[in-house]
């Protein structure tokens, strides 16, 4: 077993939870602990919470970093990002070096997983402090979940400091274009996504949806997430008389105004649904049933159970990004028994009309055409849902970790 240190900006706190990176870190940490590894997760955490917190009887340790800066930037982990990055890059490496030395003194090996551009300098600094002993006592890996911030990464130094990995063949090609060779270690999902939901959850939501074609989109408000395409697609369905509904949930970002402007420009009605933190799937269904608008903005933190229920009950979940490094949401939709409408980039697992719908054009009318084709073939819809669940089973973290552990053993073997 290893001592595993996860190093990332995002983490389990609401303050630190922005997107797929937080999901990856949380679920990866839990899976590693279940495997018997000792895990430490260093992230930019909520300034109001303890700097160190132990979970799982001490097998999982959270370390909240740069809290003194976060106290002046209360919005979220990326508020004041540049100052946090500088502090993180300077102060994390000495701490990691101490952890490695302590583990080595106890006869244990350390694996350090650094995530995305914000941690590249910390990886370089850690390798520099450890020097030659890093190859004996620790394996350093830096992972790219997307291409954000690549212009701020010194890849020449990073190659010397760490093994470089990424999450899909698409991302490997993106990195090869800038002369960076990366090994592909795919993402995973937590096993809980495969646990059956109470049948009443999806049934209650389907009843609330009625006969209206209902789609879900949950993503950051970002141009890459193709929000404008989604709005135009719903407008095209409305213009064709299909009476569609879009259930949408975004993030706090300036791009939300652009999305709102497109909704108004297309003449779509929008209603806000804001429920409390203890709301149930039935509460959500009742609110949707009362809404008449084409767009329902879910303005609250949706419990995972309700989210899974929506994924399963909807006619489709629009997870087709312009440039998707991996497609974590698509896998979660598949695991929930839903139909994922994915894009054409990083979703290595997607088989068009086999386990998912792969959108093949930029024409928003494709959504209506695809929906019409699937509606006339209910047996195909059932097959897509079933094959999607089968695919998701192959991407649960316990199975994916076999490859990770083999890569770590290889890194130590090649260093000797």
C-alpha positions as CSV (number, residue, x, y, z in Angstrom):
1,X,0.0,0.0,0.0
2,X,1.1,3.6,-0.6
3,X,0.8,6.9,1.1
4,X,-1.1,8.9,-1.5
5,X,-1.1,12.7,-1.6
6,X,-3.7,14.4,-3.8
7,X,-2.8,18.0,-4.7
8,X,-5.4,20.1,-6.3
9,X,-7.2,23.5,-6.0
10,X,-10.6,21.9,-5.7
11,X,-11.9,19.7,-2.9
12,X,-14.9,18.6,-0.8
13,X,-15.9,21.9,0.7
14,X,-18.8,23.8,-0.9
15,X,-16.3,26.7,-1.3
16,X,-13.9,24.4,-3.2
17,X,-16.5,22.4,-5.2
18,X,-16.7,24.0,-8.7
19,X,-16.8,21.2,-11.2
20,X,-15.6,17.8,-12.3
21,X,-12.2,18.2,-10.7
22,X,-13.7,18.3,-7.2
23,X,-15.8,15.2,-8.0
24,X,-12.7,13.4,-9.3
25,X,-10.7,14.3,-6.1
26,X,-13.5,13.4,-3.6
27,X,-14.4,10.1,-5.2
28,X,-10.8,9.1,-6.0
29,X,-9.8,9.8,-2.3
30,X,-12.7,7.6,-1.1
31,X,-11.8,4.8,-3.5
32,X,-8.1,4.9,-2.5
33,X,-9.0,4.6,1.2
34,X,-11.3,1.7,0.5
35,X,-8.3,0.0,-1.2
36,X,-6.2,0.4,2.0
37,X,-4.1,3.3,1.0
38,X,-3.4,6.2,3.4
39,X,-4.6,9.4,1.7
40,X,-3.9,13.1,2.2
41,X,-5.8,15.7,0.1
42,X,-4.3,19.2,0.0
43,X,-6.6,21.8,-1.5
44,X,-7.7,25.4,-1.3
45,X,-10.4,25.0,1.3
46,X,-13.1,27.0,3.1
47,X,-11.4,29.6,5.3
48,X,-14.0,29.0,8.0
49,X,-13.2,25.3,8.4
50,X,-10.3,23.6,10.3
51,X,-7.0,23.7,8.4
52,X,-6.6,19.9,9.1
53,X,-9.4,17.4,9.3
54,X,-9.3,13.6,9.6
55,X,-11.8,11.2,8.1
56,X,-12.1,7.4,7.9
57,X,-10.4,6.9,11.3
58,X,-7.4,8.9,10.1
59,X,-6.9,7.1,6.8
60,X,-8.1,10.3,5.0
61,X,-6.7,13.7,5.9
62,X,-7.9,17.0,4.5
63,X,-5.5,19.9,4.5
64,X,-7.0,23.2,3.6
65,X,-4.4,25.5,2.1
66,X,-4.1,29.2,1.6
67,X,-7.0,29.9,4.0
68,X,-5.5,33.3,4.9
69,X,-6.0,34.4,1.3
70,X,-9.4,32.7,0.9
71,X,-10.6,34.7,3.9
72,X,-10.3,37.8,1.6
73,X,-11.9,36.1,-1.4
74,X,-15.2,34.5,-0.1
75,X,-16.8,33.6,-3.5
76,X,-15.1,30.3,-4.2
77,X,-11.8,28.5,-4.7
78,X,-11.0,30.5,-7.9
79,X,-11.7,33.9,-6.4
80,X,-8.3,35.5,-6.1
81,X,-6.8,32.6,-8.0
82,X,-3.5,34.2,-8.9
83,X,-2.6,35.0,-5.3
84,X,-3.6,31.6,-4.2
85,X,-1.5,30.0,-6.9
86,X,1.6,31.9,-5.9
87,X,1.1,31.1,-2.3
88,X,0.4,27.4,-3.1
89,X,3.4,27.1,-5.4
90,X,5.7,28.6,-2.7
91,X,4.5,26.9,0.5
92,X,3.2,23.4,-0.6
93,X,6.6,21.9,-1.8
94,X,8.4,22.1,1.6
95,X,5.4,20.5,3.2
96,X,5.2,17.7,0.7
97,X,8.9,17.0,1.1
98,X,8.5,16.7,4.8
99,X,5.6,14.2,4.3
100,X,7.7,12.1,1.9
101,X,10.6,12.0,4.4
102,X,8.4,11.0,7.3
103,X,6.8,8.2,5.2
104,X,10.2,7.0,4.0
105,X,11.4,6.9,7.6
106,X,8.5,4.6,8.4
107,X,9.3,2.4,5.5
108,X,6.5,3.5,3.2
109,X,6.5,4.9,-0.3
110,X,4.6,8.0,-1.3
111,X,2.6,8.7,-4.5
112,X,1.9,12.4,-5.2
113,X,-0.8,13.2,-7.7
114,X,-0.8,16.9,-8.8
115,X,-3.9,18.1,-10.8
116,X,-4.0,20.8,-13.5
117,X,-2.0,23.9,-14.1
118,X,-2.3,25.5,-10.7
119,X,-0.2,22.7,-9.2
120,X,2.5,22.4,-11.8
121,X,4.9,24.8,-10.1
122,X,4.3,22.9,-6.8
123,X,5.3,19.7,-8.5
124,X,8.4,21.2,-9.9
125,X,9.3,22.7,-6.5
126,X,8.7,19.5,-4.6
127,X,11.0,17.5,-7.0
128,X,13.7,20.1,-6.6
129,X,13.6,19.8,-2.8
130,X,13.6,16.1,-2.8
131,X,16.3,15.7,-5.4
132,X,17.6,12.3,-6.2
133,X,15.8,10.6,-3.3
134,X,12.4,11.4,-4.9
135,X,13.0,8.5,-7.3
136,X,13.4,6.1,-4.4
137,X,10.9,7.3,-1.9
138,X,8.2,9.0,-4.0
139,X,6.5,9.0,-7.4
140,X,5.4,12.3,-8.7
141,X,2.6,12.5,-11.3
142,X,1.1,15.6,-12.8
143,X,-2.3,15.1,-14.5
144,X,-4.1,17.4,-17.0
145,X,-7.8,17.3,-16.8
146,X,-8.1,20.0,-19.5
147,X,-5.9,22.5,-21.3
148,X,-6.7,25.5,-19.2
149,X,-3.6,27.4,-18.0
150,X,-1.2,25.5,-20.2
151,X,0.5,28.8,-21.1
152,X,1.5,29.2,-17.5
153,X,3.1,25.8,-17.2
154,X,6.9,25.3,-17.7
155,X,6.6,21.9,-19.4
156,X,10.4,21.6,-19.8
157,X,10.9,21.6,-16.0
158,X,7.7,19.6,-15.4
159,X,8.8,16.7,-17.6
160,X,11.9,16.4,-15.4
161,X,9.9,16.7,-12.1
162,X,7.0,14.3,-12.7
163,X,5.4,11.7,-14.9
164,X,2.7,13.4,-17.0
165,X,-0.7,11.9,-17.4
166,X,-4.1,12.9,-18.8
167,X,-7.6,11.5,-18.9
168,X,-8.4,10.7,-22.5
169,X,-7.0,10.1,-26.0
170,X,-8.4,13.5,-27.0
171,X,-6.4,15.2,-24.2
172,X,-3.3,13.2,-25.1
173,X,-3.6,14.5,-28.7
174,X,-4.1,18.1,-27.4
175,X,-0.9,17.7,-25.4
176,X,1.1,16.1,-28.2
177,X,0.3,19.2,-30.3
178,X,2.5,21.2,-27.8
179,X,5.1,18.5,-27.7
180,X,4.1,17.0,-24.4
181,X,3.9,13.2,-24.2
182,X,1.3,12.0,-21.7
183,X,0.1,8.6,-20.5
184,X,-3.7,8.1,-20.5
185,X,-5.2,7.2,-17.2
186,X,-9.0,7.6,-17.5
187,X,-11.3,9.1,-15.0
188,X,-13.7,7.1,-12.9
189,X,-17.0,7.4,-11.1
190,X,-18.0,6.4,-7.6
191,X,-19.8,3.0,-7.2
192,X,-22.7,4.7,-5.5
193,X,-23.8,6.1,-9.0
194,X,-24.7,2.5,-9.9
195,X,-26.9,1.8,-6.9
196,X,-30.6,1.6,-7.9
197,X,-32.7,4.5,-7.1
198,X,-36.2,4.0,-5.6
199,X,-38.5,3.5,-8.6
200,X,-40.8,6.2,-7.2
201,X,-38.1,8.9,-7.9
202,X,-38.0,8.6,-11.6
203,X,-41.7,7.8,-11.8
204,X,-42.6,11.0,-9.9
205,X,-40.4,13.1,-12.1
206,X,-41.8,11.6,-15.3
207,X,-45.3,12.3,-14.1
208,X,-44.2,15.9,-13.5
209,X,-42.7,16.2,-17.0
210,X,-45.9,15.0,-18.6
211,X,-45.9,14.7,-22.4
212,X,-43.4,17.5,-22.8
213,X,-39.9,16.5,-24.2
214,X,-37.7,17.2,-21.2
215,X,-33.9,17.7,-21.3
216,X,-31.4,18.4,-18.5
217,X,-28.2,20.4,-18.7
218,X,-25.9,20.7,-15.6
219,X,-22.6,22.4,-16.3
220,X,-20.5,25.5,-15.6
221,X,-21.5,28.6,-17.4
222,X,-18.7,28.5,-19.9
223,X,-18.6,28.8,-23.7
224,X,-17.0,25.3,-24.0
225,X,-20.2,23.8,-22.5
226,X,-22.3,24.8,-25.6
227,X,-25.0,26.6,-23.6
228,X,-26.0,28.7,-26.5
229,X,-26.4,25.6,-28.7
230,X,-28.7,24.1,-26.0
231,X,-30.8,27.2,-25.9
232,X,-31.1,27.4,-29.6
233,X,-32.0,23.7,-29.7
234,X,-34.8,24.2,-27.3
235,X,-36.0,27.2,-29.3
236,X,-36.0,25.1,-32.5
237,X,-38.1,22.4,-30.8
238,X,-40.6,25.0,-29.6
239,X,-40.8,26.6,-33.1
240,X,-41.6,23.1,-34.4
241,X,-44.5,22.8,-31.9
242,X,-42.8,20.2,-29.7
243,X,-43.4,22.1,-26.4
244,X,-39.9,21.3,-24.9
245,X,-38.6,21.9,-21.4
246,X,-35.0,22.5,-20.4
247,X,-34.0,21.9,-16.7
248,X,-30.7,23.8,-16.3
249,X,-28.2,24.3,-13.5
250,X,-25.1,26.4,-14.0
251,X,-22.4,28.1,-12.0
252,X,-21.6,31.5,-10.7
253,X,-19.8,33.0,-13.7
254,X,-20.1,36.1,-15.9
255,X,-21.0,33.9,-18.8
256,X,-24.4,33.3,-17.1
257,X,-25.4,36.7,-18.4
258,X,-24.6,35.7,-22.0
259,X,-26.8,32.6,-21.6
260,X,-29.6,34.6,-20.1
261,X,-29.4,37.1,-23.0
262,X,-29.7,34.2,-25.5
263,X,-32.8,32.8,-23.6
264,X,-34.5,36.2,-23.9
265,X,-33.4,36.8,-27.5
266,X,-35.0,33.5,-28.5
267,X,-38.2,34.5,-26.8
268,X,-38.1,31.5,-24.4
269,X,-39.9,31.8,-21.1
270,X,-37.8,31.1,-18.0
271,X,-38.8,30.3,-14.4
272,X,-36.6,30.0,-11.4
273,X,-36.9,27.0,-9.1
274,X,-35.1,27.6,-5.7
275,X,-35.6,24.9,-3.1
276,X,-34.0,24.4,0.3
277,X,-31.0,22.3,1.2
278,X,-33.2,19.5,2.6
279,X,-35.5,19.4,-0.5
280,X,-36.5,16.0,-1.9
281,X,-37.0,14.6,-5.4
282,X,-40.8,14.9,-4.8
283,X,-40.3,18.6,-3.9
284,X,-38.5,19.1,-7.2
285,X,-41.1,17.2,-9.2
286,X,-43.9,19.4,-7.7
287,X,-42.0,22.6,-8.6
288,X,-41.4,21.4,-12.1
289,X,-45.1,20.4,-12.6
290,X,-46.2,23.9,-11.6
291,X,-43.8,25.6,-14.1
292,X,-45.1,26.4,-17.6
293,X,-41.9,27.9,-19.0
294,X,-39.6,26.3,-21.6
295,X,-36.6,26.8,-19.3
296,X,-36.5,26.1,-15.6
297,X,-33.4,27.4,-13.9
298,X,-32.7,25.2,-10.9
299,X,-31.2,27.8,-8.6
300,X,-30.1,25.7,-5.7
301,X,-27.6,22.9,-4.8
302,X,-29.3,19.8,-6.2
303,X,-28.9,16.7,-4.0
304,X,-27.3,13.9,-5.8
305,X,-30.3,11.7,-5.4
306,X,-32.5,14.3,-7.2
307,X,-29.9,14.8,-9.8
308,X,-29.8,11.1,-10.6
309,X,-33.5,11.0,-10.7
310,X,-33.6,13.8,-13.3
311,X,-30.9,12.1,-15.4
312,X,-33.0,8.8,-15.4
313,X,-36.4,10.4,-16.0
314,X,-35.4,12.9,-18.7
315,X,-35.5,12.3,-22.4
316,X,-31.8,13.3,-22.5
317,X,-29.0,15.0,-20.7
318,X,-27.1,17.6,-22.8
319,X,-23.5,17.0,-21.9
320,X,-22.1,17.8,-25.4
321,X,-19.3,20.2,-24.8
322,X,-17.4,22.0,-27.5
323,X,-14.2,20.6,-26.1
324,X,-14.7,17.9,-23.5
325,X,-11.5,16.4,-22.0
326,X,-13.2,13.3,-20.6
327,X,-17.0,13.6,-20.1
328,X,-17.6,12.7,-16.4
329,X,-21.2,13.9,-16.5
330,X,-21.9,11.6,-19.4
331,X,-20.7,8.6,-17.4
332,X,-22.8,9.6,-14.4
333,X,-25.8,9.9,-16.6
334,X,-25.2,6.4,-18.0
335,X,-24.8,5.0,-14.5
336,X,-28.1,6.6,-13.5
337,X,-29.9,4.9,-16.4
338,X,-30.3,8.1,-18.4
339,X,-29.5,8.9,-22.0
340,X,-26.3,11.1,-22.4
341,X,-26.1,13.4,-25.3
342,X,-22.4,13.9,-25.6
343,X,-20.0,15.6,-27.9
344,X,-17.3,14.5,-30.3
345,X,-14.0,15.0,-28.4
346,X,-12.9,13.3,-25.1
347,X,-15.7,10.9,-24.4
348,X,-13.6,7.8,-25.3
349,X,-16.3,5.5,-23.8
350,X,-19.2,6.8,-26.1
351,X,-20.6,4.6,-28.9
352,X,-23.1,6.6,-31.1
353,X,-26.6,5.2,-30.5
354,X,-25.0,2.3,-28.8
355,X,-24.6,3.6,-25.2
356,X,-25.1,7.3,-25.8
357,X,-26.2,9.9,-28.3
358,X,-23.2,11.6,-29.9
359,X,-24.1,14.9,-31.4
360,X,-22.6,15.0,-34.9
361,X,-23.2,18.6,-36.0
362,X,-23.4,22.2,-34.8
363,X,-26.9,22.5,-36.1
364,X,-29.3,22.9,-33.1
365,X,-32.1,21.3,-35.1
366,X,-30.2,18.0,-34.6
367,X,-31.7,17.7,-31.1
368,X,-35.2,17.7,-32.4
369,X,-34.3,15.3,-35.2
370,X,-32.6,12.8,-32.9
371,X,-35.4,13.0,-30.3
372,X,-38.0,12.3,-33.0
373,X,-36.0,9.3,-34.3
374,X,-35.5,7.8,-30.8
375,X,-39.2,8.4,-29.9
376,X,-40.2,6.2,-32.8
377,X,-37.9,3.4,-31.6
378,X,-38.5,2.7,-27.9
379,X,-36.6,-0.5,-28.1
380,X,-33.5,1.4,-29.1
381,X,-34.0,3.8,-26.2
382,X,-34.1,0.9,-23.8
383,X,-30.9,-0.6,-25.3
384,X,-29.0,2.7,-25.1
385,X,-30.0,3.0,-21.4
386,X,-29.0,-0.6,-20.7
387,X,-25.7,-0.4,-22.6
388,X,-24.9,2.9,-20.9
389,X,-25.2,1.3,-17.5
390,X,-22.9,-1.5,-18.6
391,X,-20.4,1.0,-19.8
392,X,-20.5,2.9,-16.5
393,X,-19.8,-0.3,-14.6
394,X,-16.4,-0.5,-16.4
395,X,-15.5,3.0,-15.2
396,X,-16.1,2.7,-11.5
397,X,-13.1,3.8,-9.5
398,X,-12.3,0.3,-8.1
399,X,-11.7,-1.0,-11.6
400,X,-9.9,2.1,-12.8
401,X,-7.6,2.0,-9.8
402,X,-6.0,-1.2,-11.0
403,X,-4.5,0.8,-13.9
404,X,-3.4,3.6,-11.6
405,X,-1.6,1.3,-9.2
406,X,0.1,-0.5,-12.0
407,X,1.4,2.9,-13.3
408,X,2.7,3.8,-9.9
409,X,4.6,0.5,-9.5
410,X,6.0,1.0,-13.0
411,X,7.2,4.5,-12.1
412,X,9.1,3.2,-9.0
413,X,10.5,0.2,-11.1
414,X,11.8,2.5,-13.8
415,X,13.5,4.8,-11.2
416,X,15.6,2.0,-9.7
